[in-house]
Amino acid sequence: MTFKSIIEEIENNLLKITSDFGFPEIEFSVEPSKTGFGDVSSNISFLLTKKIKQSPQEISKSIAEKYSKLNHTLVSKVEHHPSGYVNFFANWERLNQLILSESYLDEFGSVDLGKDTTVVVEHTSVNPNKALHIGHIRNIIIGDTISRILEKSNYKVNILNYIDDSGLQVADLLVGFKHLNMSEEPPNGKKFDHYCGDDVYVKTTEQYEKDPFLESIRKDVLKELEDGTSETARFADEITSKVLENQLETCWNLDVTYDCLNFESQIIRSGLWNKIFEKLRDLKLIEFETEGKNSNCWVIRGEGKEEDKVIVRSNGTATYIAKDIPYAAWKLGLLEDTFNYKKYKKTQPGDRILWQTTLDNSSEPRQNFSGDQVITVIDSRQARLQKIITTLMEKFKSKSDTYVHLGYESVTLSHETAKNLGFETDGKQAQMSGRKGLYVNADSVYDLLKNKTTEETAKRNPEMNASEIEKIAHLLSVGILRYEMIKQDLDKIITFDLTKSLSLEGDTAPYIQYTHARAARIIEKSGQEPSIDVDFSLLTNPNEIALVKTIGMFDINVRDASRNLSPKVISRYCHDLAVAFNTFYEKVKVLDIEDKSLEKSRLCLVKSFKITIERSLGLLGIIAPDRM
């Protein structure tokens, strides 16, 4: 039982009171209060005032008086506020025991929103032509965090990564290697994905301006990619496989894993497009254009002033969106699964098996990675395309909200951070462009963070050996990158600043991780193993109560984050929890006090905080070390 217990008790009693008074049924809220207004407040009086023609103040007074006469275990006092709200004060002796006891259980913070239904989360989905850059990391961390939150909410989550291995950017690599005779081996041990993005891709795109004939070569290459039997397609598989392997290594380093890799080339060659094309045509969702700039193309008509969207070009090749439509239908289980499956050649960290689709024969068992709902994480620039796919899937499924586009804005670098990474910029922020070679790969940002955190950890802990320092520096670096990508609203542009992200103060991962280490140090110094066999009535200090209350809000925040697909809710909760603990730490002495029963009770609270911050950070994919 968490803080939600008192909310549910109040909701039930308020429903009884409205029934006893003969008030009409209404939907009202019961929520944690702001400081100074009790522990819980309800707006029920404001909603009733129009129904029964009494002022909110009169109604709240009547409700408070009636409530005080009811049986209630978790409320110690009820007050009507002059504003009209009804405020409730908790029986903290009982709530302390309920919240702290449950916090020690493995299922603490879990909610049952999903009812064990299956949801597909597709994220990453980066062209396999270059290294992942800092902008891609936002997509990856959003998708991974949402997956963790949904699993905590009792959804079965299938995590997919769509490999666009047949698009223009892959064609550009093949033009560079085969027609501009660029070496297939990276220089000086450079990672292959870095080499492809920094050198081959950029130099090839530069050549298009100098030699217009290369554009026609690219078109031919693109068409050959759709033929799975061509030498071009075989070579593309070889190149993209090497890039993908490096990209996955970057993801795994950030503790991001998947269930299945899906390949665009296989979507095209599988025949799924032909099946979905027939459905689109029969349902009259697409039309064949006979005149104008889209003559001889199949298009989806634009709504209002929107332009028509070409899905099949006049030369018969499918556009980007045409490849996405059958994949979207496959994710929802609307098409027969024509794929076989095999395990990826490398084992990813953790206990998730990484599968990949294949059109070849396979001795591995059939898999099912479809879901009742699909959440696809793609940046906001793709909003219109995703809207088209969402609309089509709703028509196929005859149900809304089955296909959700979770959009987000871009990532820029602060001027100072760009300079630290050797990236020149004249403005205050650095915008990235892979085509121009103006991007900072994620590996470089991680390496820079790790160098800084290694240096700081060694300075603070001179007794530590190199392997311990390296482990802590890794956890801090991953924590920083992940937290910075999550703490902002998804519709806000992130300006990543190295110095601010490393701070042990403010809204940063190191601040929260250091707070966890502080709690671990208190427990270590106590020489005891905290337990719930304590006197909970001794925890009466306002700072103790505030910390217990914040701990008890864990499942409420999980529910909020899951319902709204908002990872920021959990990052904000982690920060609030850390602030509550640090205030407690500054105001309340835990160890070496005369009252040993009180010491045990406070150690129980410290351990409860440590468990809760570990689990809430875990939803963000962040591990908190015991030492920093």
N, C-alpha and C positions, 0 to 999 in steps of 0.2 A: 504494500500500500504506500503510495507516494503522496505528494501534495494534492494530487488529483482526487484523493479520497475525501478530503474536506469539501472540495468543489462539488463532488457528486452527492455528498450528504446534504449540502445546502440546496442543490438543485431539487432533490427529491422532497425536501421539506417545504420549499417554496411552491412546488406543484401542489402539495397537500393543502397549504394555506390558501392558495388561489381557489382550490376546489371548495374548501370549507367556507370561504367568503362568498362563493358563487361568482367569482370573477370569470370573465371569458378567457378561453385558452389563448395564450400568446407565446411567442418565442422570445426568451430573454437571455441575457448573458450573465454568467457568474465567473469572475476572473480574479486573478491575484491583484491585490490593491497596490497603488502607489504608496510610498512611505508616508505615514501619518494618517492613513485612512483604514486602519485595521489590517487584516491579512488578506481578506477577500471582500470584493464588492459586487453588487448586482445593480443593474439598471432597470429592474422590473417595474419600479414606480413610474418611470417616465413613459414606458410603453403602455401601462394601464391607464394613465391619466386621460387619454382621449376616449378610452372605452367606457370609463365609469364616471367621467366628469368630476373628478376630484383632483386637487393639486398633487404633484409628486411628493411634497412634504407630508401631506395628510396620509397618503397611501403608505409611504415608507414608515411613518410612525406606527400605523396600524399593523403593518407586517412585522416590524421589530418587536412590538408588544406580544403579538401572537406567537412569534418564533420562540421567544424566551420561555413560553409555557410548554413547548414541545420537548420530547425526548431527543437529545442530541449528545453525541459522544466526543466529537472533535471540535465543537464550537464552545468557547467559554463565555462569550458575551456578544450581544447584537446591539447595534446602535443605528438610529436613523440620523443621517447627516442633513444639515440645513439645506444642502444643495438638492436633496431628494434621493440620493443614493442610500442603499442599505449596506452598512459595513459590518463585517463579521470578524471577530477576534478568535484565533485558534487556541485550542487547549494544547499547549506545546509539550506538556509532559507526555501526552498520548501520541502526538504527531512525531516527536523526537524518536520515540521507540519504533513507530511504524516505518518512518523514512530511513533511519539509520540501520535498522534490522534488514530491511529489504535491499538496501544499497550493497550489502555484502553478498547478495545472491547473483548467480550468473546471468539471470534473465532481467536484472534491473535495467530499466529504461526501455525495455521492449514494449511495443504496442501492436495490436492486431488489426491493422487497417487492411492488409492484403488478403487475409483469410486464406493464405496459402495459394493464391492465384499466381499465375506466371506473368511477368512483365519483361519485355526485352528492352535493354538499354544499349543503344549503339553510340559509341563515341570513338574518338581518335580519328579514324577514317582519313588518314593523310595520304596524299599522292606519294607513291614510293619512288620519288626521284631526287630526294634530298634529305638532309638531317632534319629532325624536329626542331622548330624554333620556339622562342619563348611564348609566341602567340598560340602555337599548338598546345603548349602545356596547359593553358587555361581550359581548353576543350577537354583534355585528358583528365585533369583533376576534377572538373565539374562532373564528368561522366562517372568516374570512379567513386567520387563521394556520394553522388545520388544513388549509385548501386548499393553502397554500404548502408545508407539510410533506409532504403527500401527493404533490404534484407532484415534490418532491425525492426521493420514494421510488418514482418511476416509475409513478405512477397518472396516468391521464388524468382530469382533474377537471372536471366541469360544475358551475358555481356558479350557484345559483338563488336568486331573491328572490320570495317569494310575497306578492302584494298582496291583503290582505283588504279588498276594496273593496265588499263587500255585507253587512257585518255591522252589529251594533247601533250601534257607534261612528260609522260613516258615516251611518247613519240619523239619529243625533243631530244631526250637522251639517246635514242636510237639513231637519230640523224647525226648527233655529235660523234657517237662511236663509229658508225658505219659509213657515213658520208663525209665527215670532216676528219676522219682518221685519228680521233683522240684515243689515247691509251686506255685500255681497260683496267690497268693497274694503277691505284692511287700512289702518289709520290711519298717517299719518306715515311712509310707506315701510317699515313693519314687514313682515318676511317673512311670506308667506301661511301657511306651516305654523305659525309662531309665533302668528299671529292666530287661526287655527282652534283651536289647542289652548288658548291662554291665555284667549281671549274666547268664541268661539262655543260650543265644546264644554262648557266649564265653566258658562257662563250657561244653556245649554239644560238640562243635567242638574239645575241648581238649580231650574228652573221645574217639573220633574216633581213635586217635592214640593208646590209651590204649586197646580198645576193637574193633577189626576189624569187629566183628559180627554186630556192630551197623550200619555199612555201608549198609548191606543188609536190615536192618530194615528201614533205611532212604529211600531206593529205593522202598520198599513196601508202605511206607507212601506217597511218591511222586505219586505213581500210584493211590492210594486211593483218593488223592486230586482231581484228574481229574474226579472222580465219584461224582457228586453233591449230591447223595443220601446217601453216606456213613457217618458213625458216625465221621470218621476222618475229612471229609470235613466240617461237621457241627461244629465241635470243632475248626477247623482252622478259619472258618468265625467269630466265637466268639472272638478268640484271636486277629486276625488281625484287627477286627473292633475296639477293645479297643486301639491297638497301633496306628491305623490310626487317631482316635479321638485326641490322644495326639499330633501326628505329625501336624495335621491341626491347633491345638491351637498354636503351634510354628509359623506356617506360618501366621496365622491371626494376631499374635502379631507383625509381620513384615509388616503388611498391604498388604498381598498377598491373593488374592481370586481367585476362580475358577468358571466355569460354570457347569462342570460335572465331576463326578468321574466314571471312567471305571475300571472294575475288570477283571483281567486276567482269573480268575476261570470261570467267566461268558462267556468270549470269547470262552473258551474251550468247555463249556457245551452248548453253543448256537447253535452249528452246523455250525458256520461261517467257522471254519477250514476245514470242509469237503468240503464246496463249493469252497473255494479258492484252496484247494488241487487239486480238479478236474480241475480247470482252469490252474493251474501250470503244471499239468500232460499233459493236452490236448495241451497246448502251447509248450510242451517239454522243459519247464524251469527247471524241476527236472528229475532225473533219479533214477532208482532202482539199487543199487549196488549188484552184485552177488558174489563178491570175495574181498579178502583183508581185511584190518582192519575195513572197513565200510560195510562188507558183510551183506545183508538183511536190509540195511538202505536206506532211500530215501535221496538223496543228491543234492545240487546245485553245479555244477562243478566250480572249481576255475579258475580264469583267469591267464594266464601266469604261474608263479611259485607258485601261491596261492594254498593251499590245498582245496580239496572239503569240502563243509560245510554240515554237517548232519542236516537235518530238522526233520526227524522221525527216532528214534532209532530202533534197531532190535527188541526190546520188544514192539514196537508200541507206545511208549510215544513220545510226541512232544518236541522238544528242544526249547530253548529260542527264537530263531529266527522264528521258526514255529508259535509260538504264536503271534509274532509281525507282521507277514505278513497279517493275516486277519484283525488285528486291523488297520494297515496302510490303507488297502483297505476300511475298514468301515469309516475311517476318511475322505477319499476322496469321499465317497458316491458311491463306486463301487459295494457294496454289499447291498442287502436288509437289512434294519434295523430290526433285530429280537428282539430287547430289548424293555421292558417297562421302564417307568421312575417314580421315586418318589423323593420327596424332602428329602435332607439329614436331619437327626434328629436334627441337631443344625443349628441355623442361623448364617451365617458368617457376619463380619462387612461390611458396605457399602450397596449398593442397588442391588448387584448381587445375584440372587437366585442360591443356590447350589443344583444341581440335581445329582442323581446317577442312573446308570442303574440297572435293576433288571430283573430276569427271571420269577418272580412271577407276578400274576395279579396285576394291579394297576388301581386305579380310576383316576389318574392324566392324563392330556392330553399327547399325543405323542410329543416328542421333536425332533429337528434336529440339531445335533452338527457337521455335516460334513462341508466341505469347498471346495472351488475351488483350494486352495493351503494348504499344511500342512507344518508347521515348527516344527520340533521336537528337543528339547534341550536335548542333551545327551553328556556326556563327550567324549573326543577325543579317549579314549581307545576303544570305540565302533564303531570307524570309518569304519572298514571293514564290520561289520554287517549292519550298516546303509547304506553303499554303495550298498550292495546287495539289500536291501529293496527299496532304491531309484531307482535302475535300474529296478526292477520288476514293481514298480508303474508306471514308465515312459512307460514301454511296455504295461501295462494294459490301461493306460490313453492315450497313443500315443501322449504324450506331455511332453516336458522337463520342469524342474523347478517346477513341481507340488508337489514334496515331497523334502523338504530341511532339511538336517541334520545340525543343528547349534551346532558345537562342541566347547569345551572349555577345558582348561588344569586344573590341580588340584590346591588345596589350601594347603599350609603348614603353620606352625606357626613358628614365630621367636623363637629363644632359650629363650629369656626373657619372651615372652608371654606364652610359654609352661610352664615355671616355675611358672608363676603367676596362672596358671590353675591347678597346681599340676601334671603336665605331664612331666615326666623325659625324657631327651634326651641328648645324648652325643655330637651330632653334632650341627651345626649352625641352622638347621631347623628340624622341627618335622613332619615326614610323618605319615599318619594315616592308620590304618587297622582295620576295624570292626571285622574281624574274630579273630584277636589277642586281641581285646579289646583296641587297641591303637587308640582311637579317642576322640576328644573333642566335646561334644554335643553342638549344637547351643544355647540351653537355658543357658548353663554355660557361654558362651562368652557374650551373651546379659546381663546376671546378673552382670558379672564383669564390663562391660561397664556402666551399669546403676548405679552401686555403685560408680564408679569413677566420673561419670557426676553429680550424686546427690550431692556428696561431693563438687565438684567444683562450682556447681550452688548455693548451700547454702552459700558457702564462698563469692561469688561475689554479692549475693542478700540477705543480712541478714534480710531484711524486708519481704521477701516472706514467705507465709505459706507453710506447708508441702505438700499440694495437688498440689499447683502451681509448686513447686520444682520437685515433682514426675512426673508431666506431661511434663515439659521441659526435664527432664533427660531421659524420655522414647523417646521423639522425637529425642533427640540428639543421643541416643544409636541406635535407628533404622536407623537414617541417616548415622551414621558411618558404621554400618554393610553393609548397602545397597551400599553406595558410594565405599567402599573398594572392593566390589565384581564387580563393574562396570568400575572403572576408568582405569583398565589395558586392553590391547588387549586380546581377547579371547584365542589366541594361546600362551599366556604367563602364566607361573606358578605364582600364587600369594603367597607371603609370608606375612601373616597377622601379623602386629606388633601393639600391643595395644597402646603403648606410642605415636608412630607416628600418629596413626589414631585419637588420641584425640587432636592433636595440633590445635591451633587457627591460625597457619601460614602454608603456603604451600598448596599443593593439597589435602585438606581434607574436609570432610563434615562440621565440626565445623567452619572452616574458611569461607565457603560460607554461612552457616546459621548465623554466627555472622555478616557478611556483610549485610544480610537482616535485622537483628535486628538493625543495625546501621541506615539503611534507615528508618525503622519504628520509631526509636527514633527521627530523624530529623523532620519527619512529626508530631509526637506527640508534640514536643517542639514548632513547628510553631504555633500551635493552629488553623490551617487552614485545610480545605479539598481541596487538590490540584485538579485542573481541567485542561482541555485542552483549556480553554478560556484565552489564554495568547498570548504574543507577541513572536513568535518563532524566529524572526530575531535577538533577543537579545542573543541567545545562539551561541556565536561565539568563545568562548575559545576553544583551541585545545582539552582540556580534556573533555569539554562538547560534542564536536563533536565526539570524540572517543567513548564516552559512548553511544550516540545516534546511531552511526554506529553499535556498538556491539548489542544493543537492536534490531536494524533492521535486524540482521542476524539470528534471532530466527527461522523463517520458513525455511531458507536455510539449517540450521543445522538439523531441523526435517526431511527435505527431504533427506538429506545425510544419516542420521541415519536409516531411514526407507528403503531406497533403498539398503543399504549395510548391513542391519540387524546388526548395530554396535551401541550398547548402549553407548560405550565410547565417541562417537561424542557428545552426550548430556552432559555427565559429563565434558568433556573438555570445552564445551560452557559455562556451569554453572561457571566453574572456571575462564574462560576468562572474563565473565560478572562481576564476583565479583572483579577481578583485575582492570577492567576498572572503576568500581564504587569507589573502594578504592583510586585509583589514583585521580579521580575527587574530592573525599572527602578531600584528603590531599592538593590539589592545589587550590580548588575553594570554596569560602565561600558562604554558602546558606542563612543562617539566619542573621538577624540584620545588613543588609546592607541598605544604604540610598536609593537606587533605588528599590522601592517596586515592580515595574513591572518586574524587573530582578529577584527579589526574587520569585515572583509567577512563572516565567518561569522555574527557577531552581527547585522549588518545584514540578512543573509538571514533570520535568525530573526525580527527585528522586522517585516520585510515579510510573512513568513508569518503572523504574528499579525494584522497589519492586514488581510490578505486574509480570514483565517478569521473575524475578528470582524465584518467587513462582511457576509460571507455568512450567518453565523448570525443576526445582527441582521436581515438581509434576510428570513429566514424568519418573523420577527416583524413584518415590514412597517415596520421602522425603518431610516432612513438615518443614517449617522454622518458629520457634517461633518468636514473636515480642520482647521477652526479653530473655536474656541468662545470 
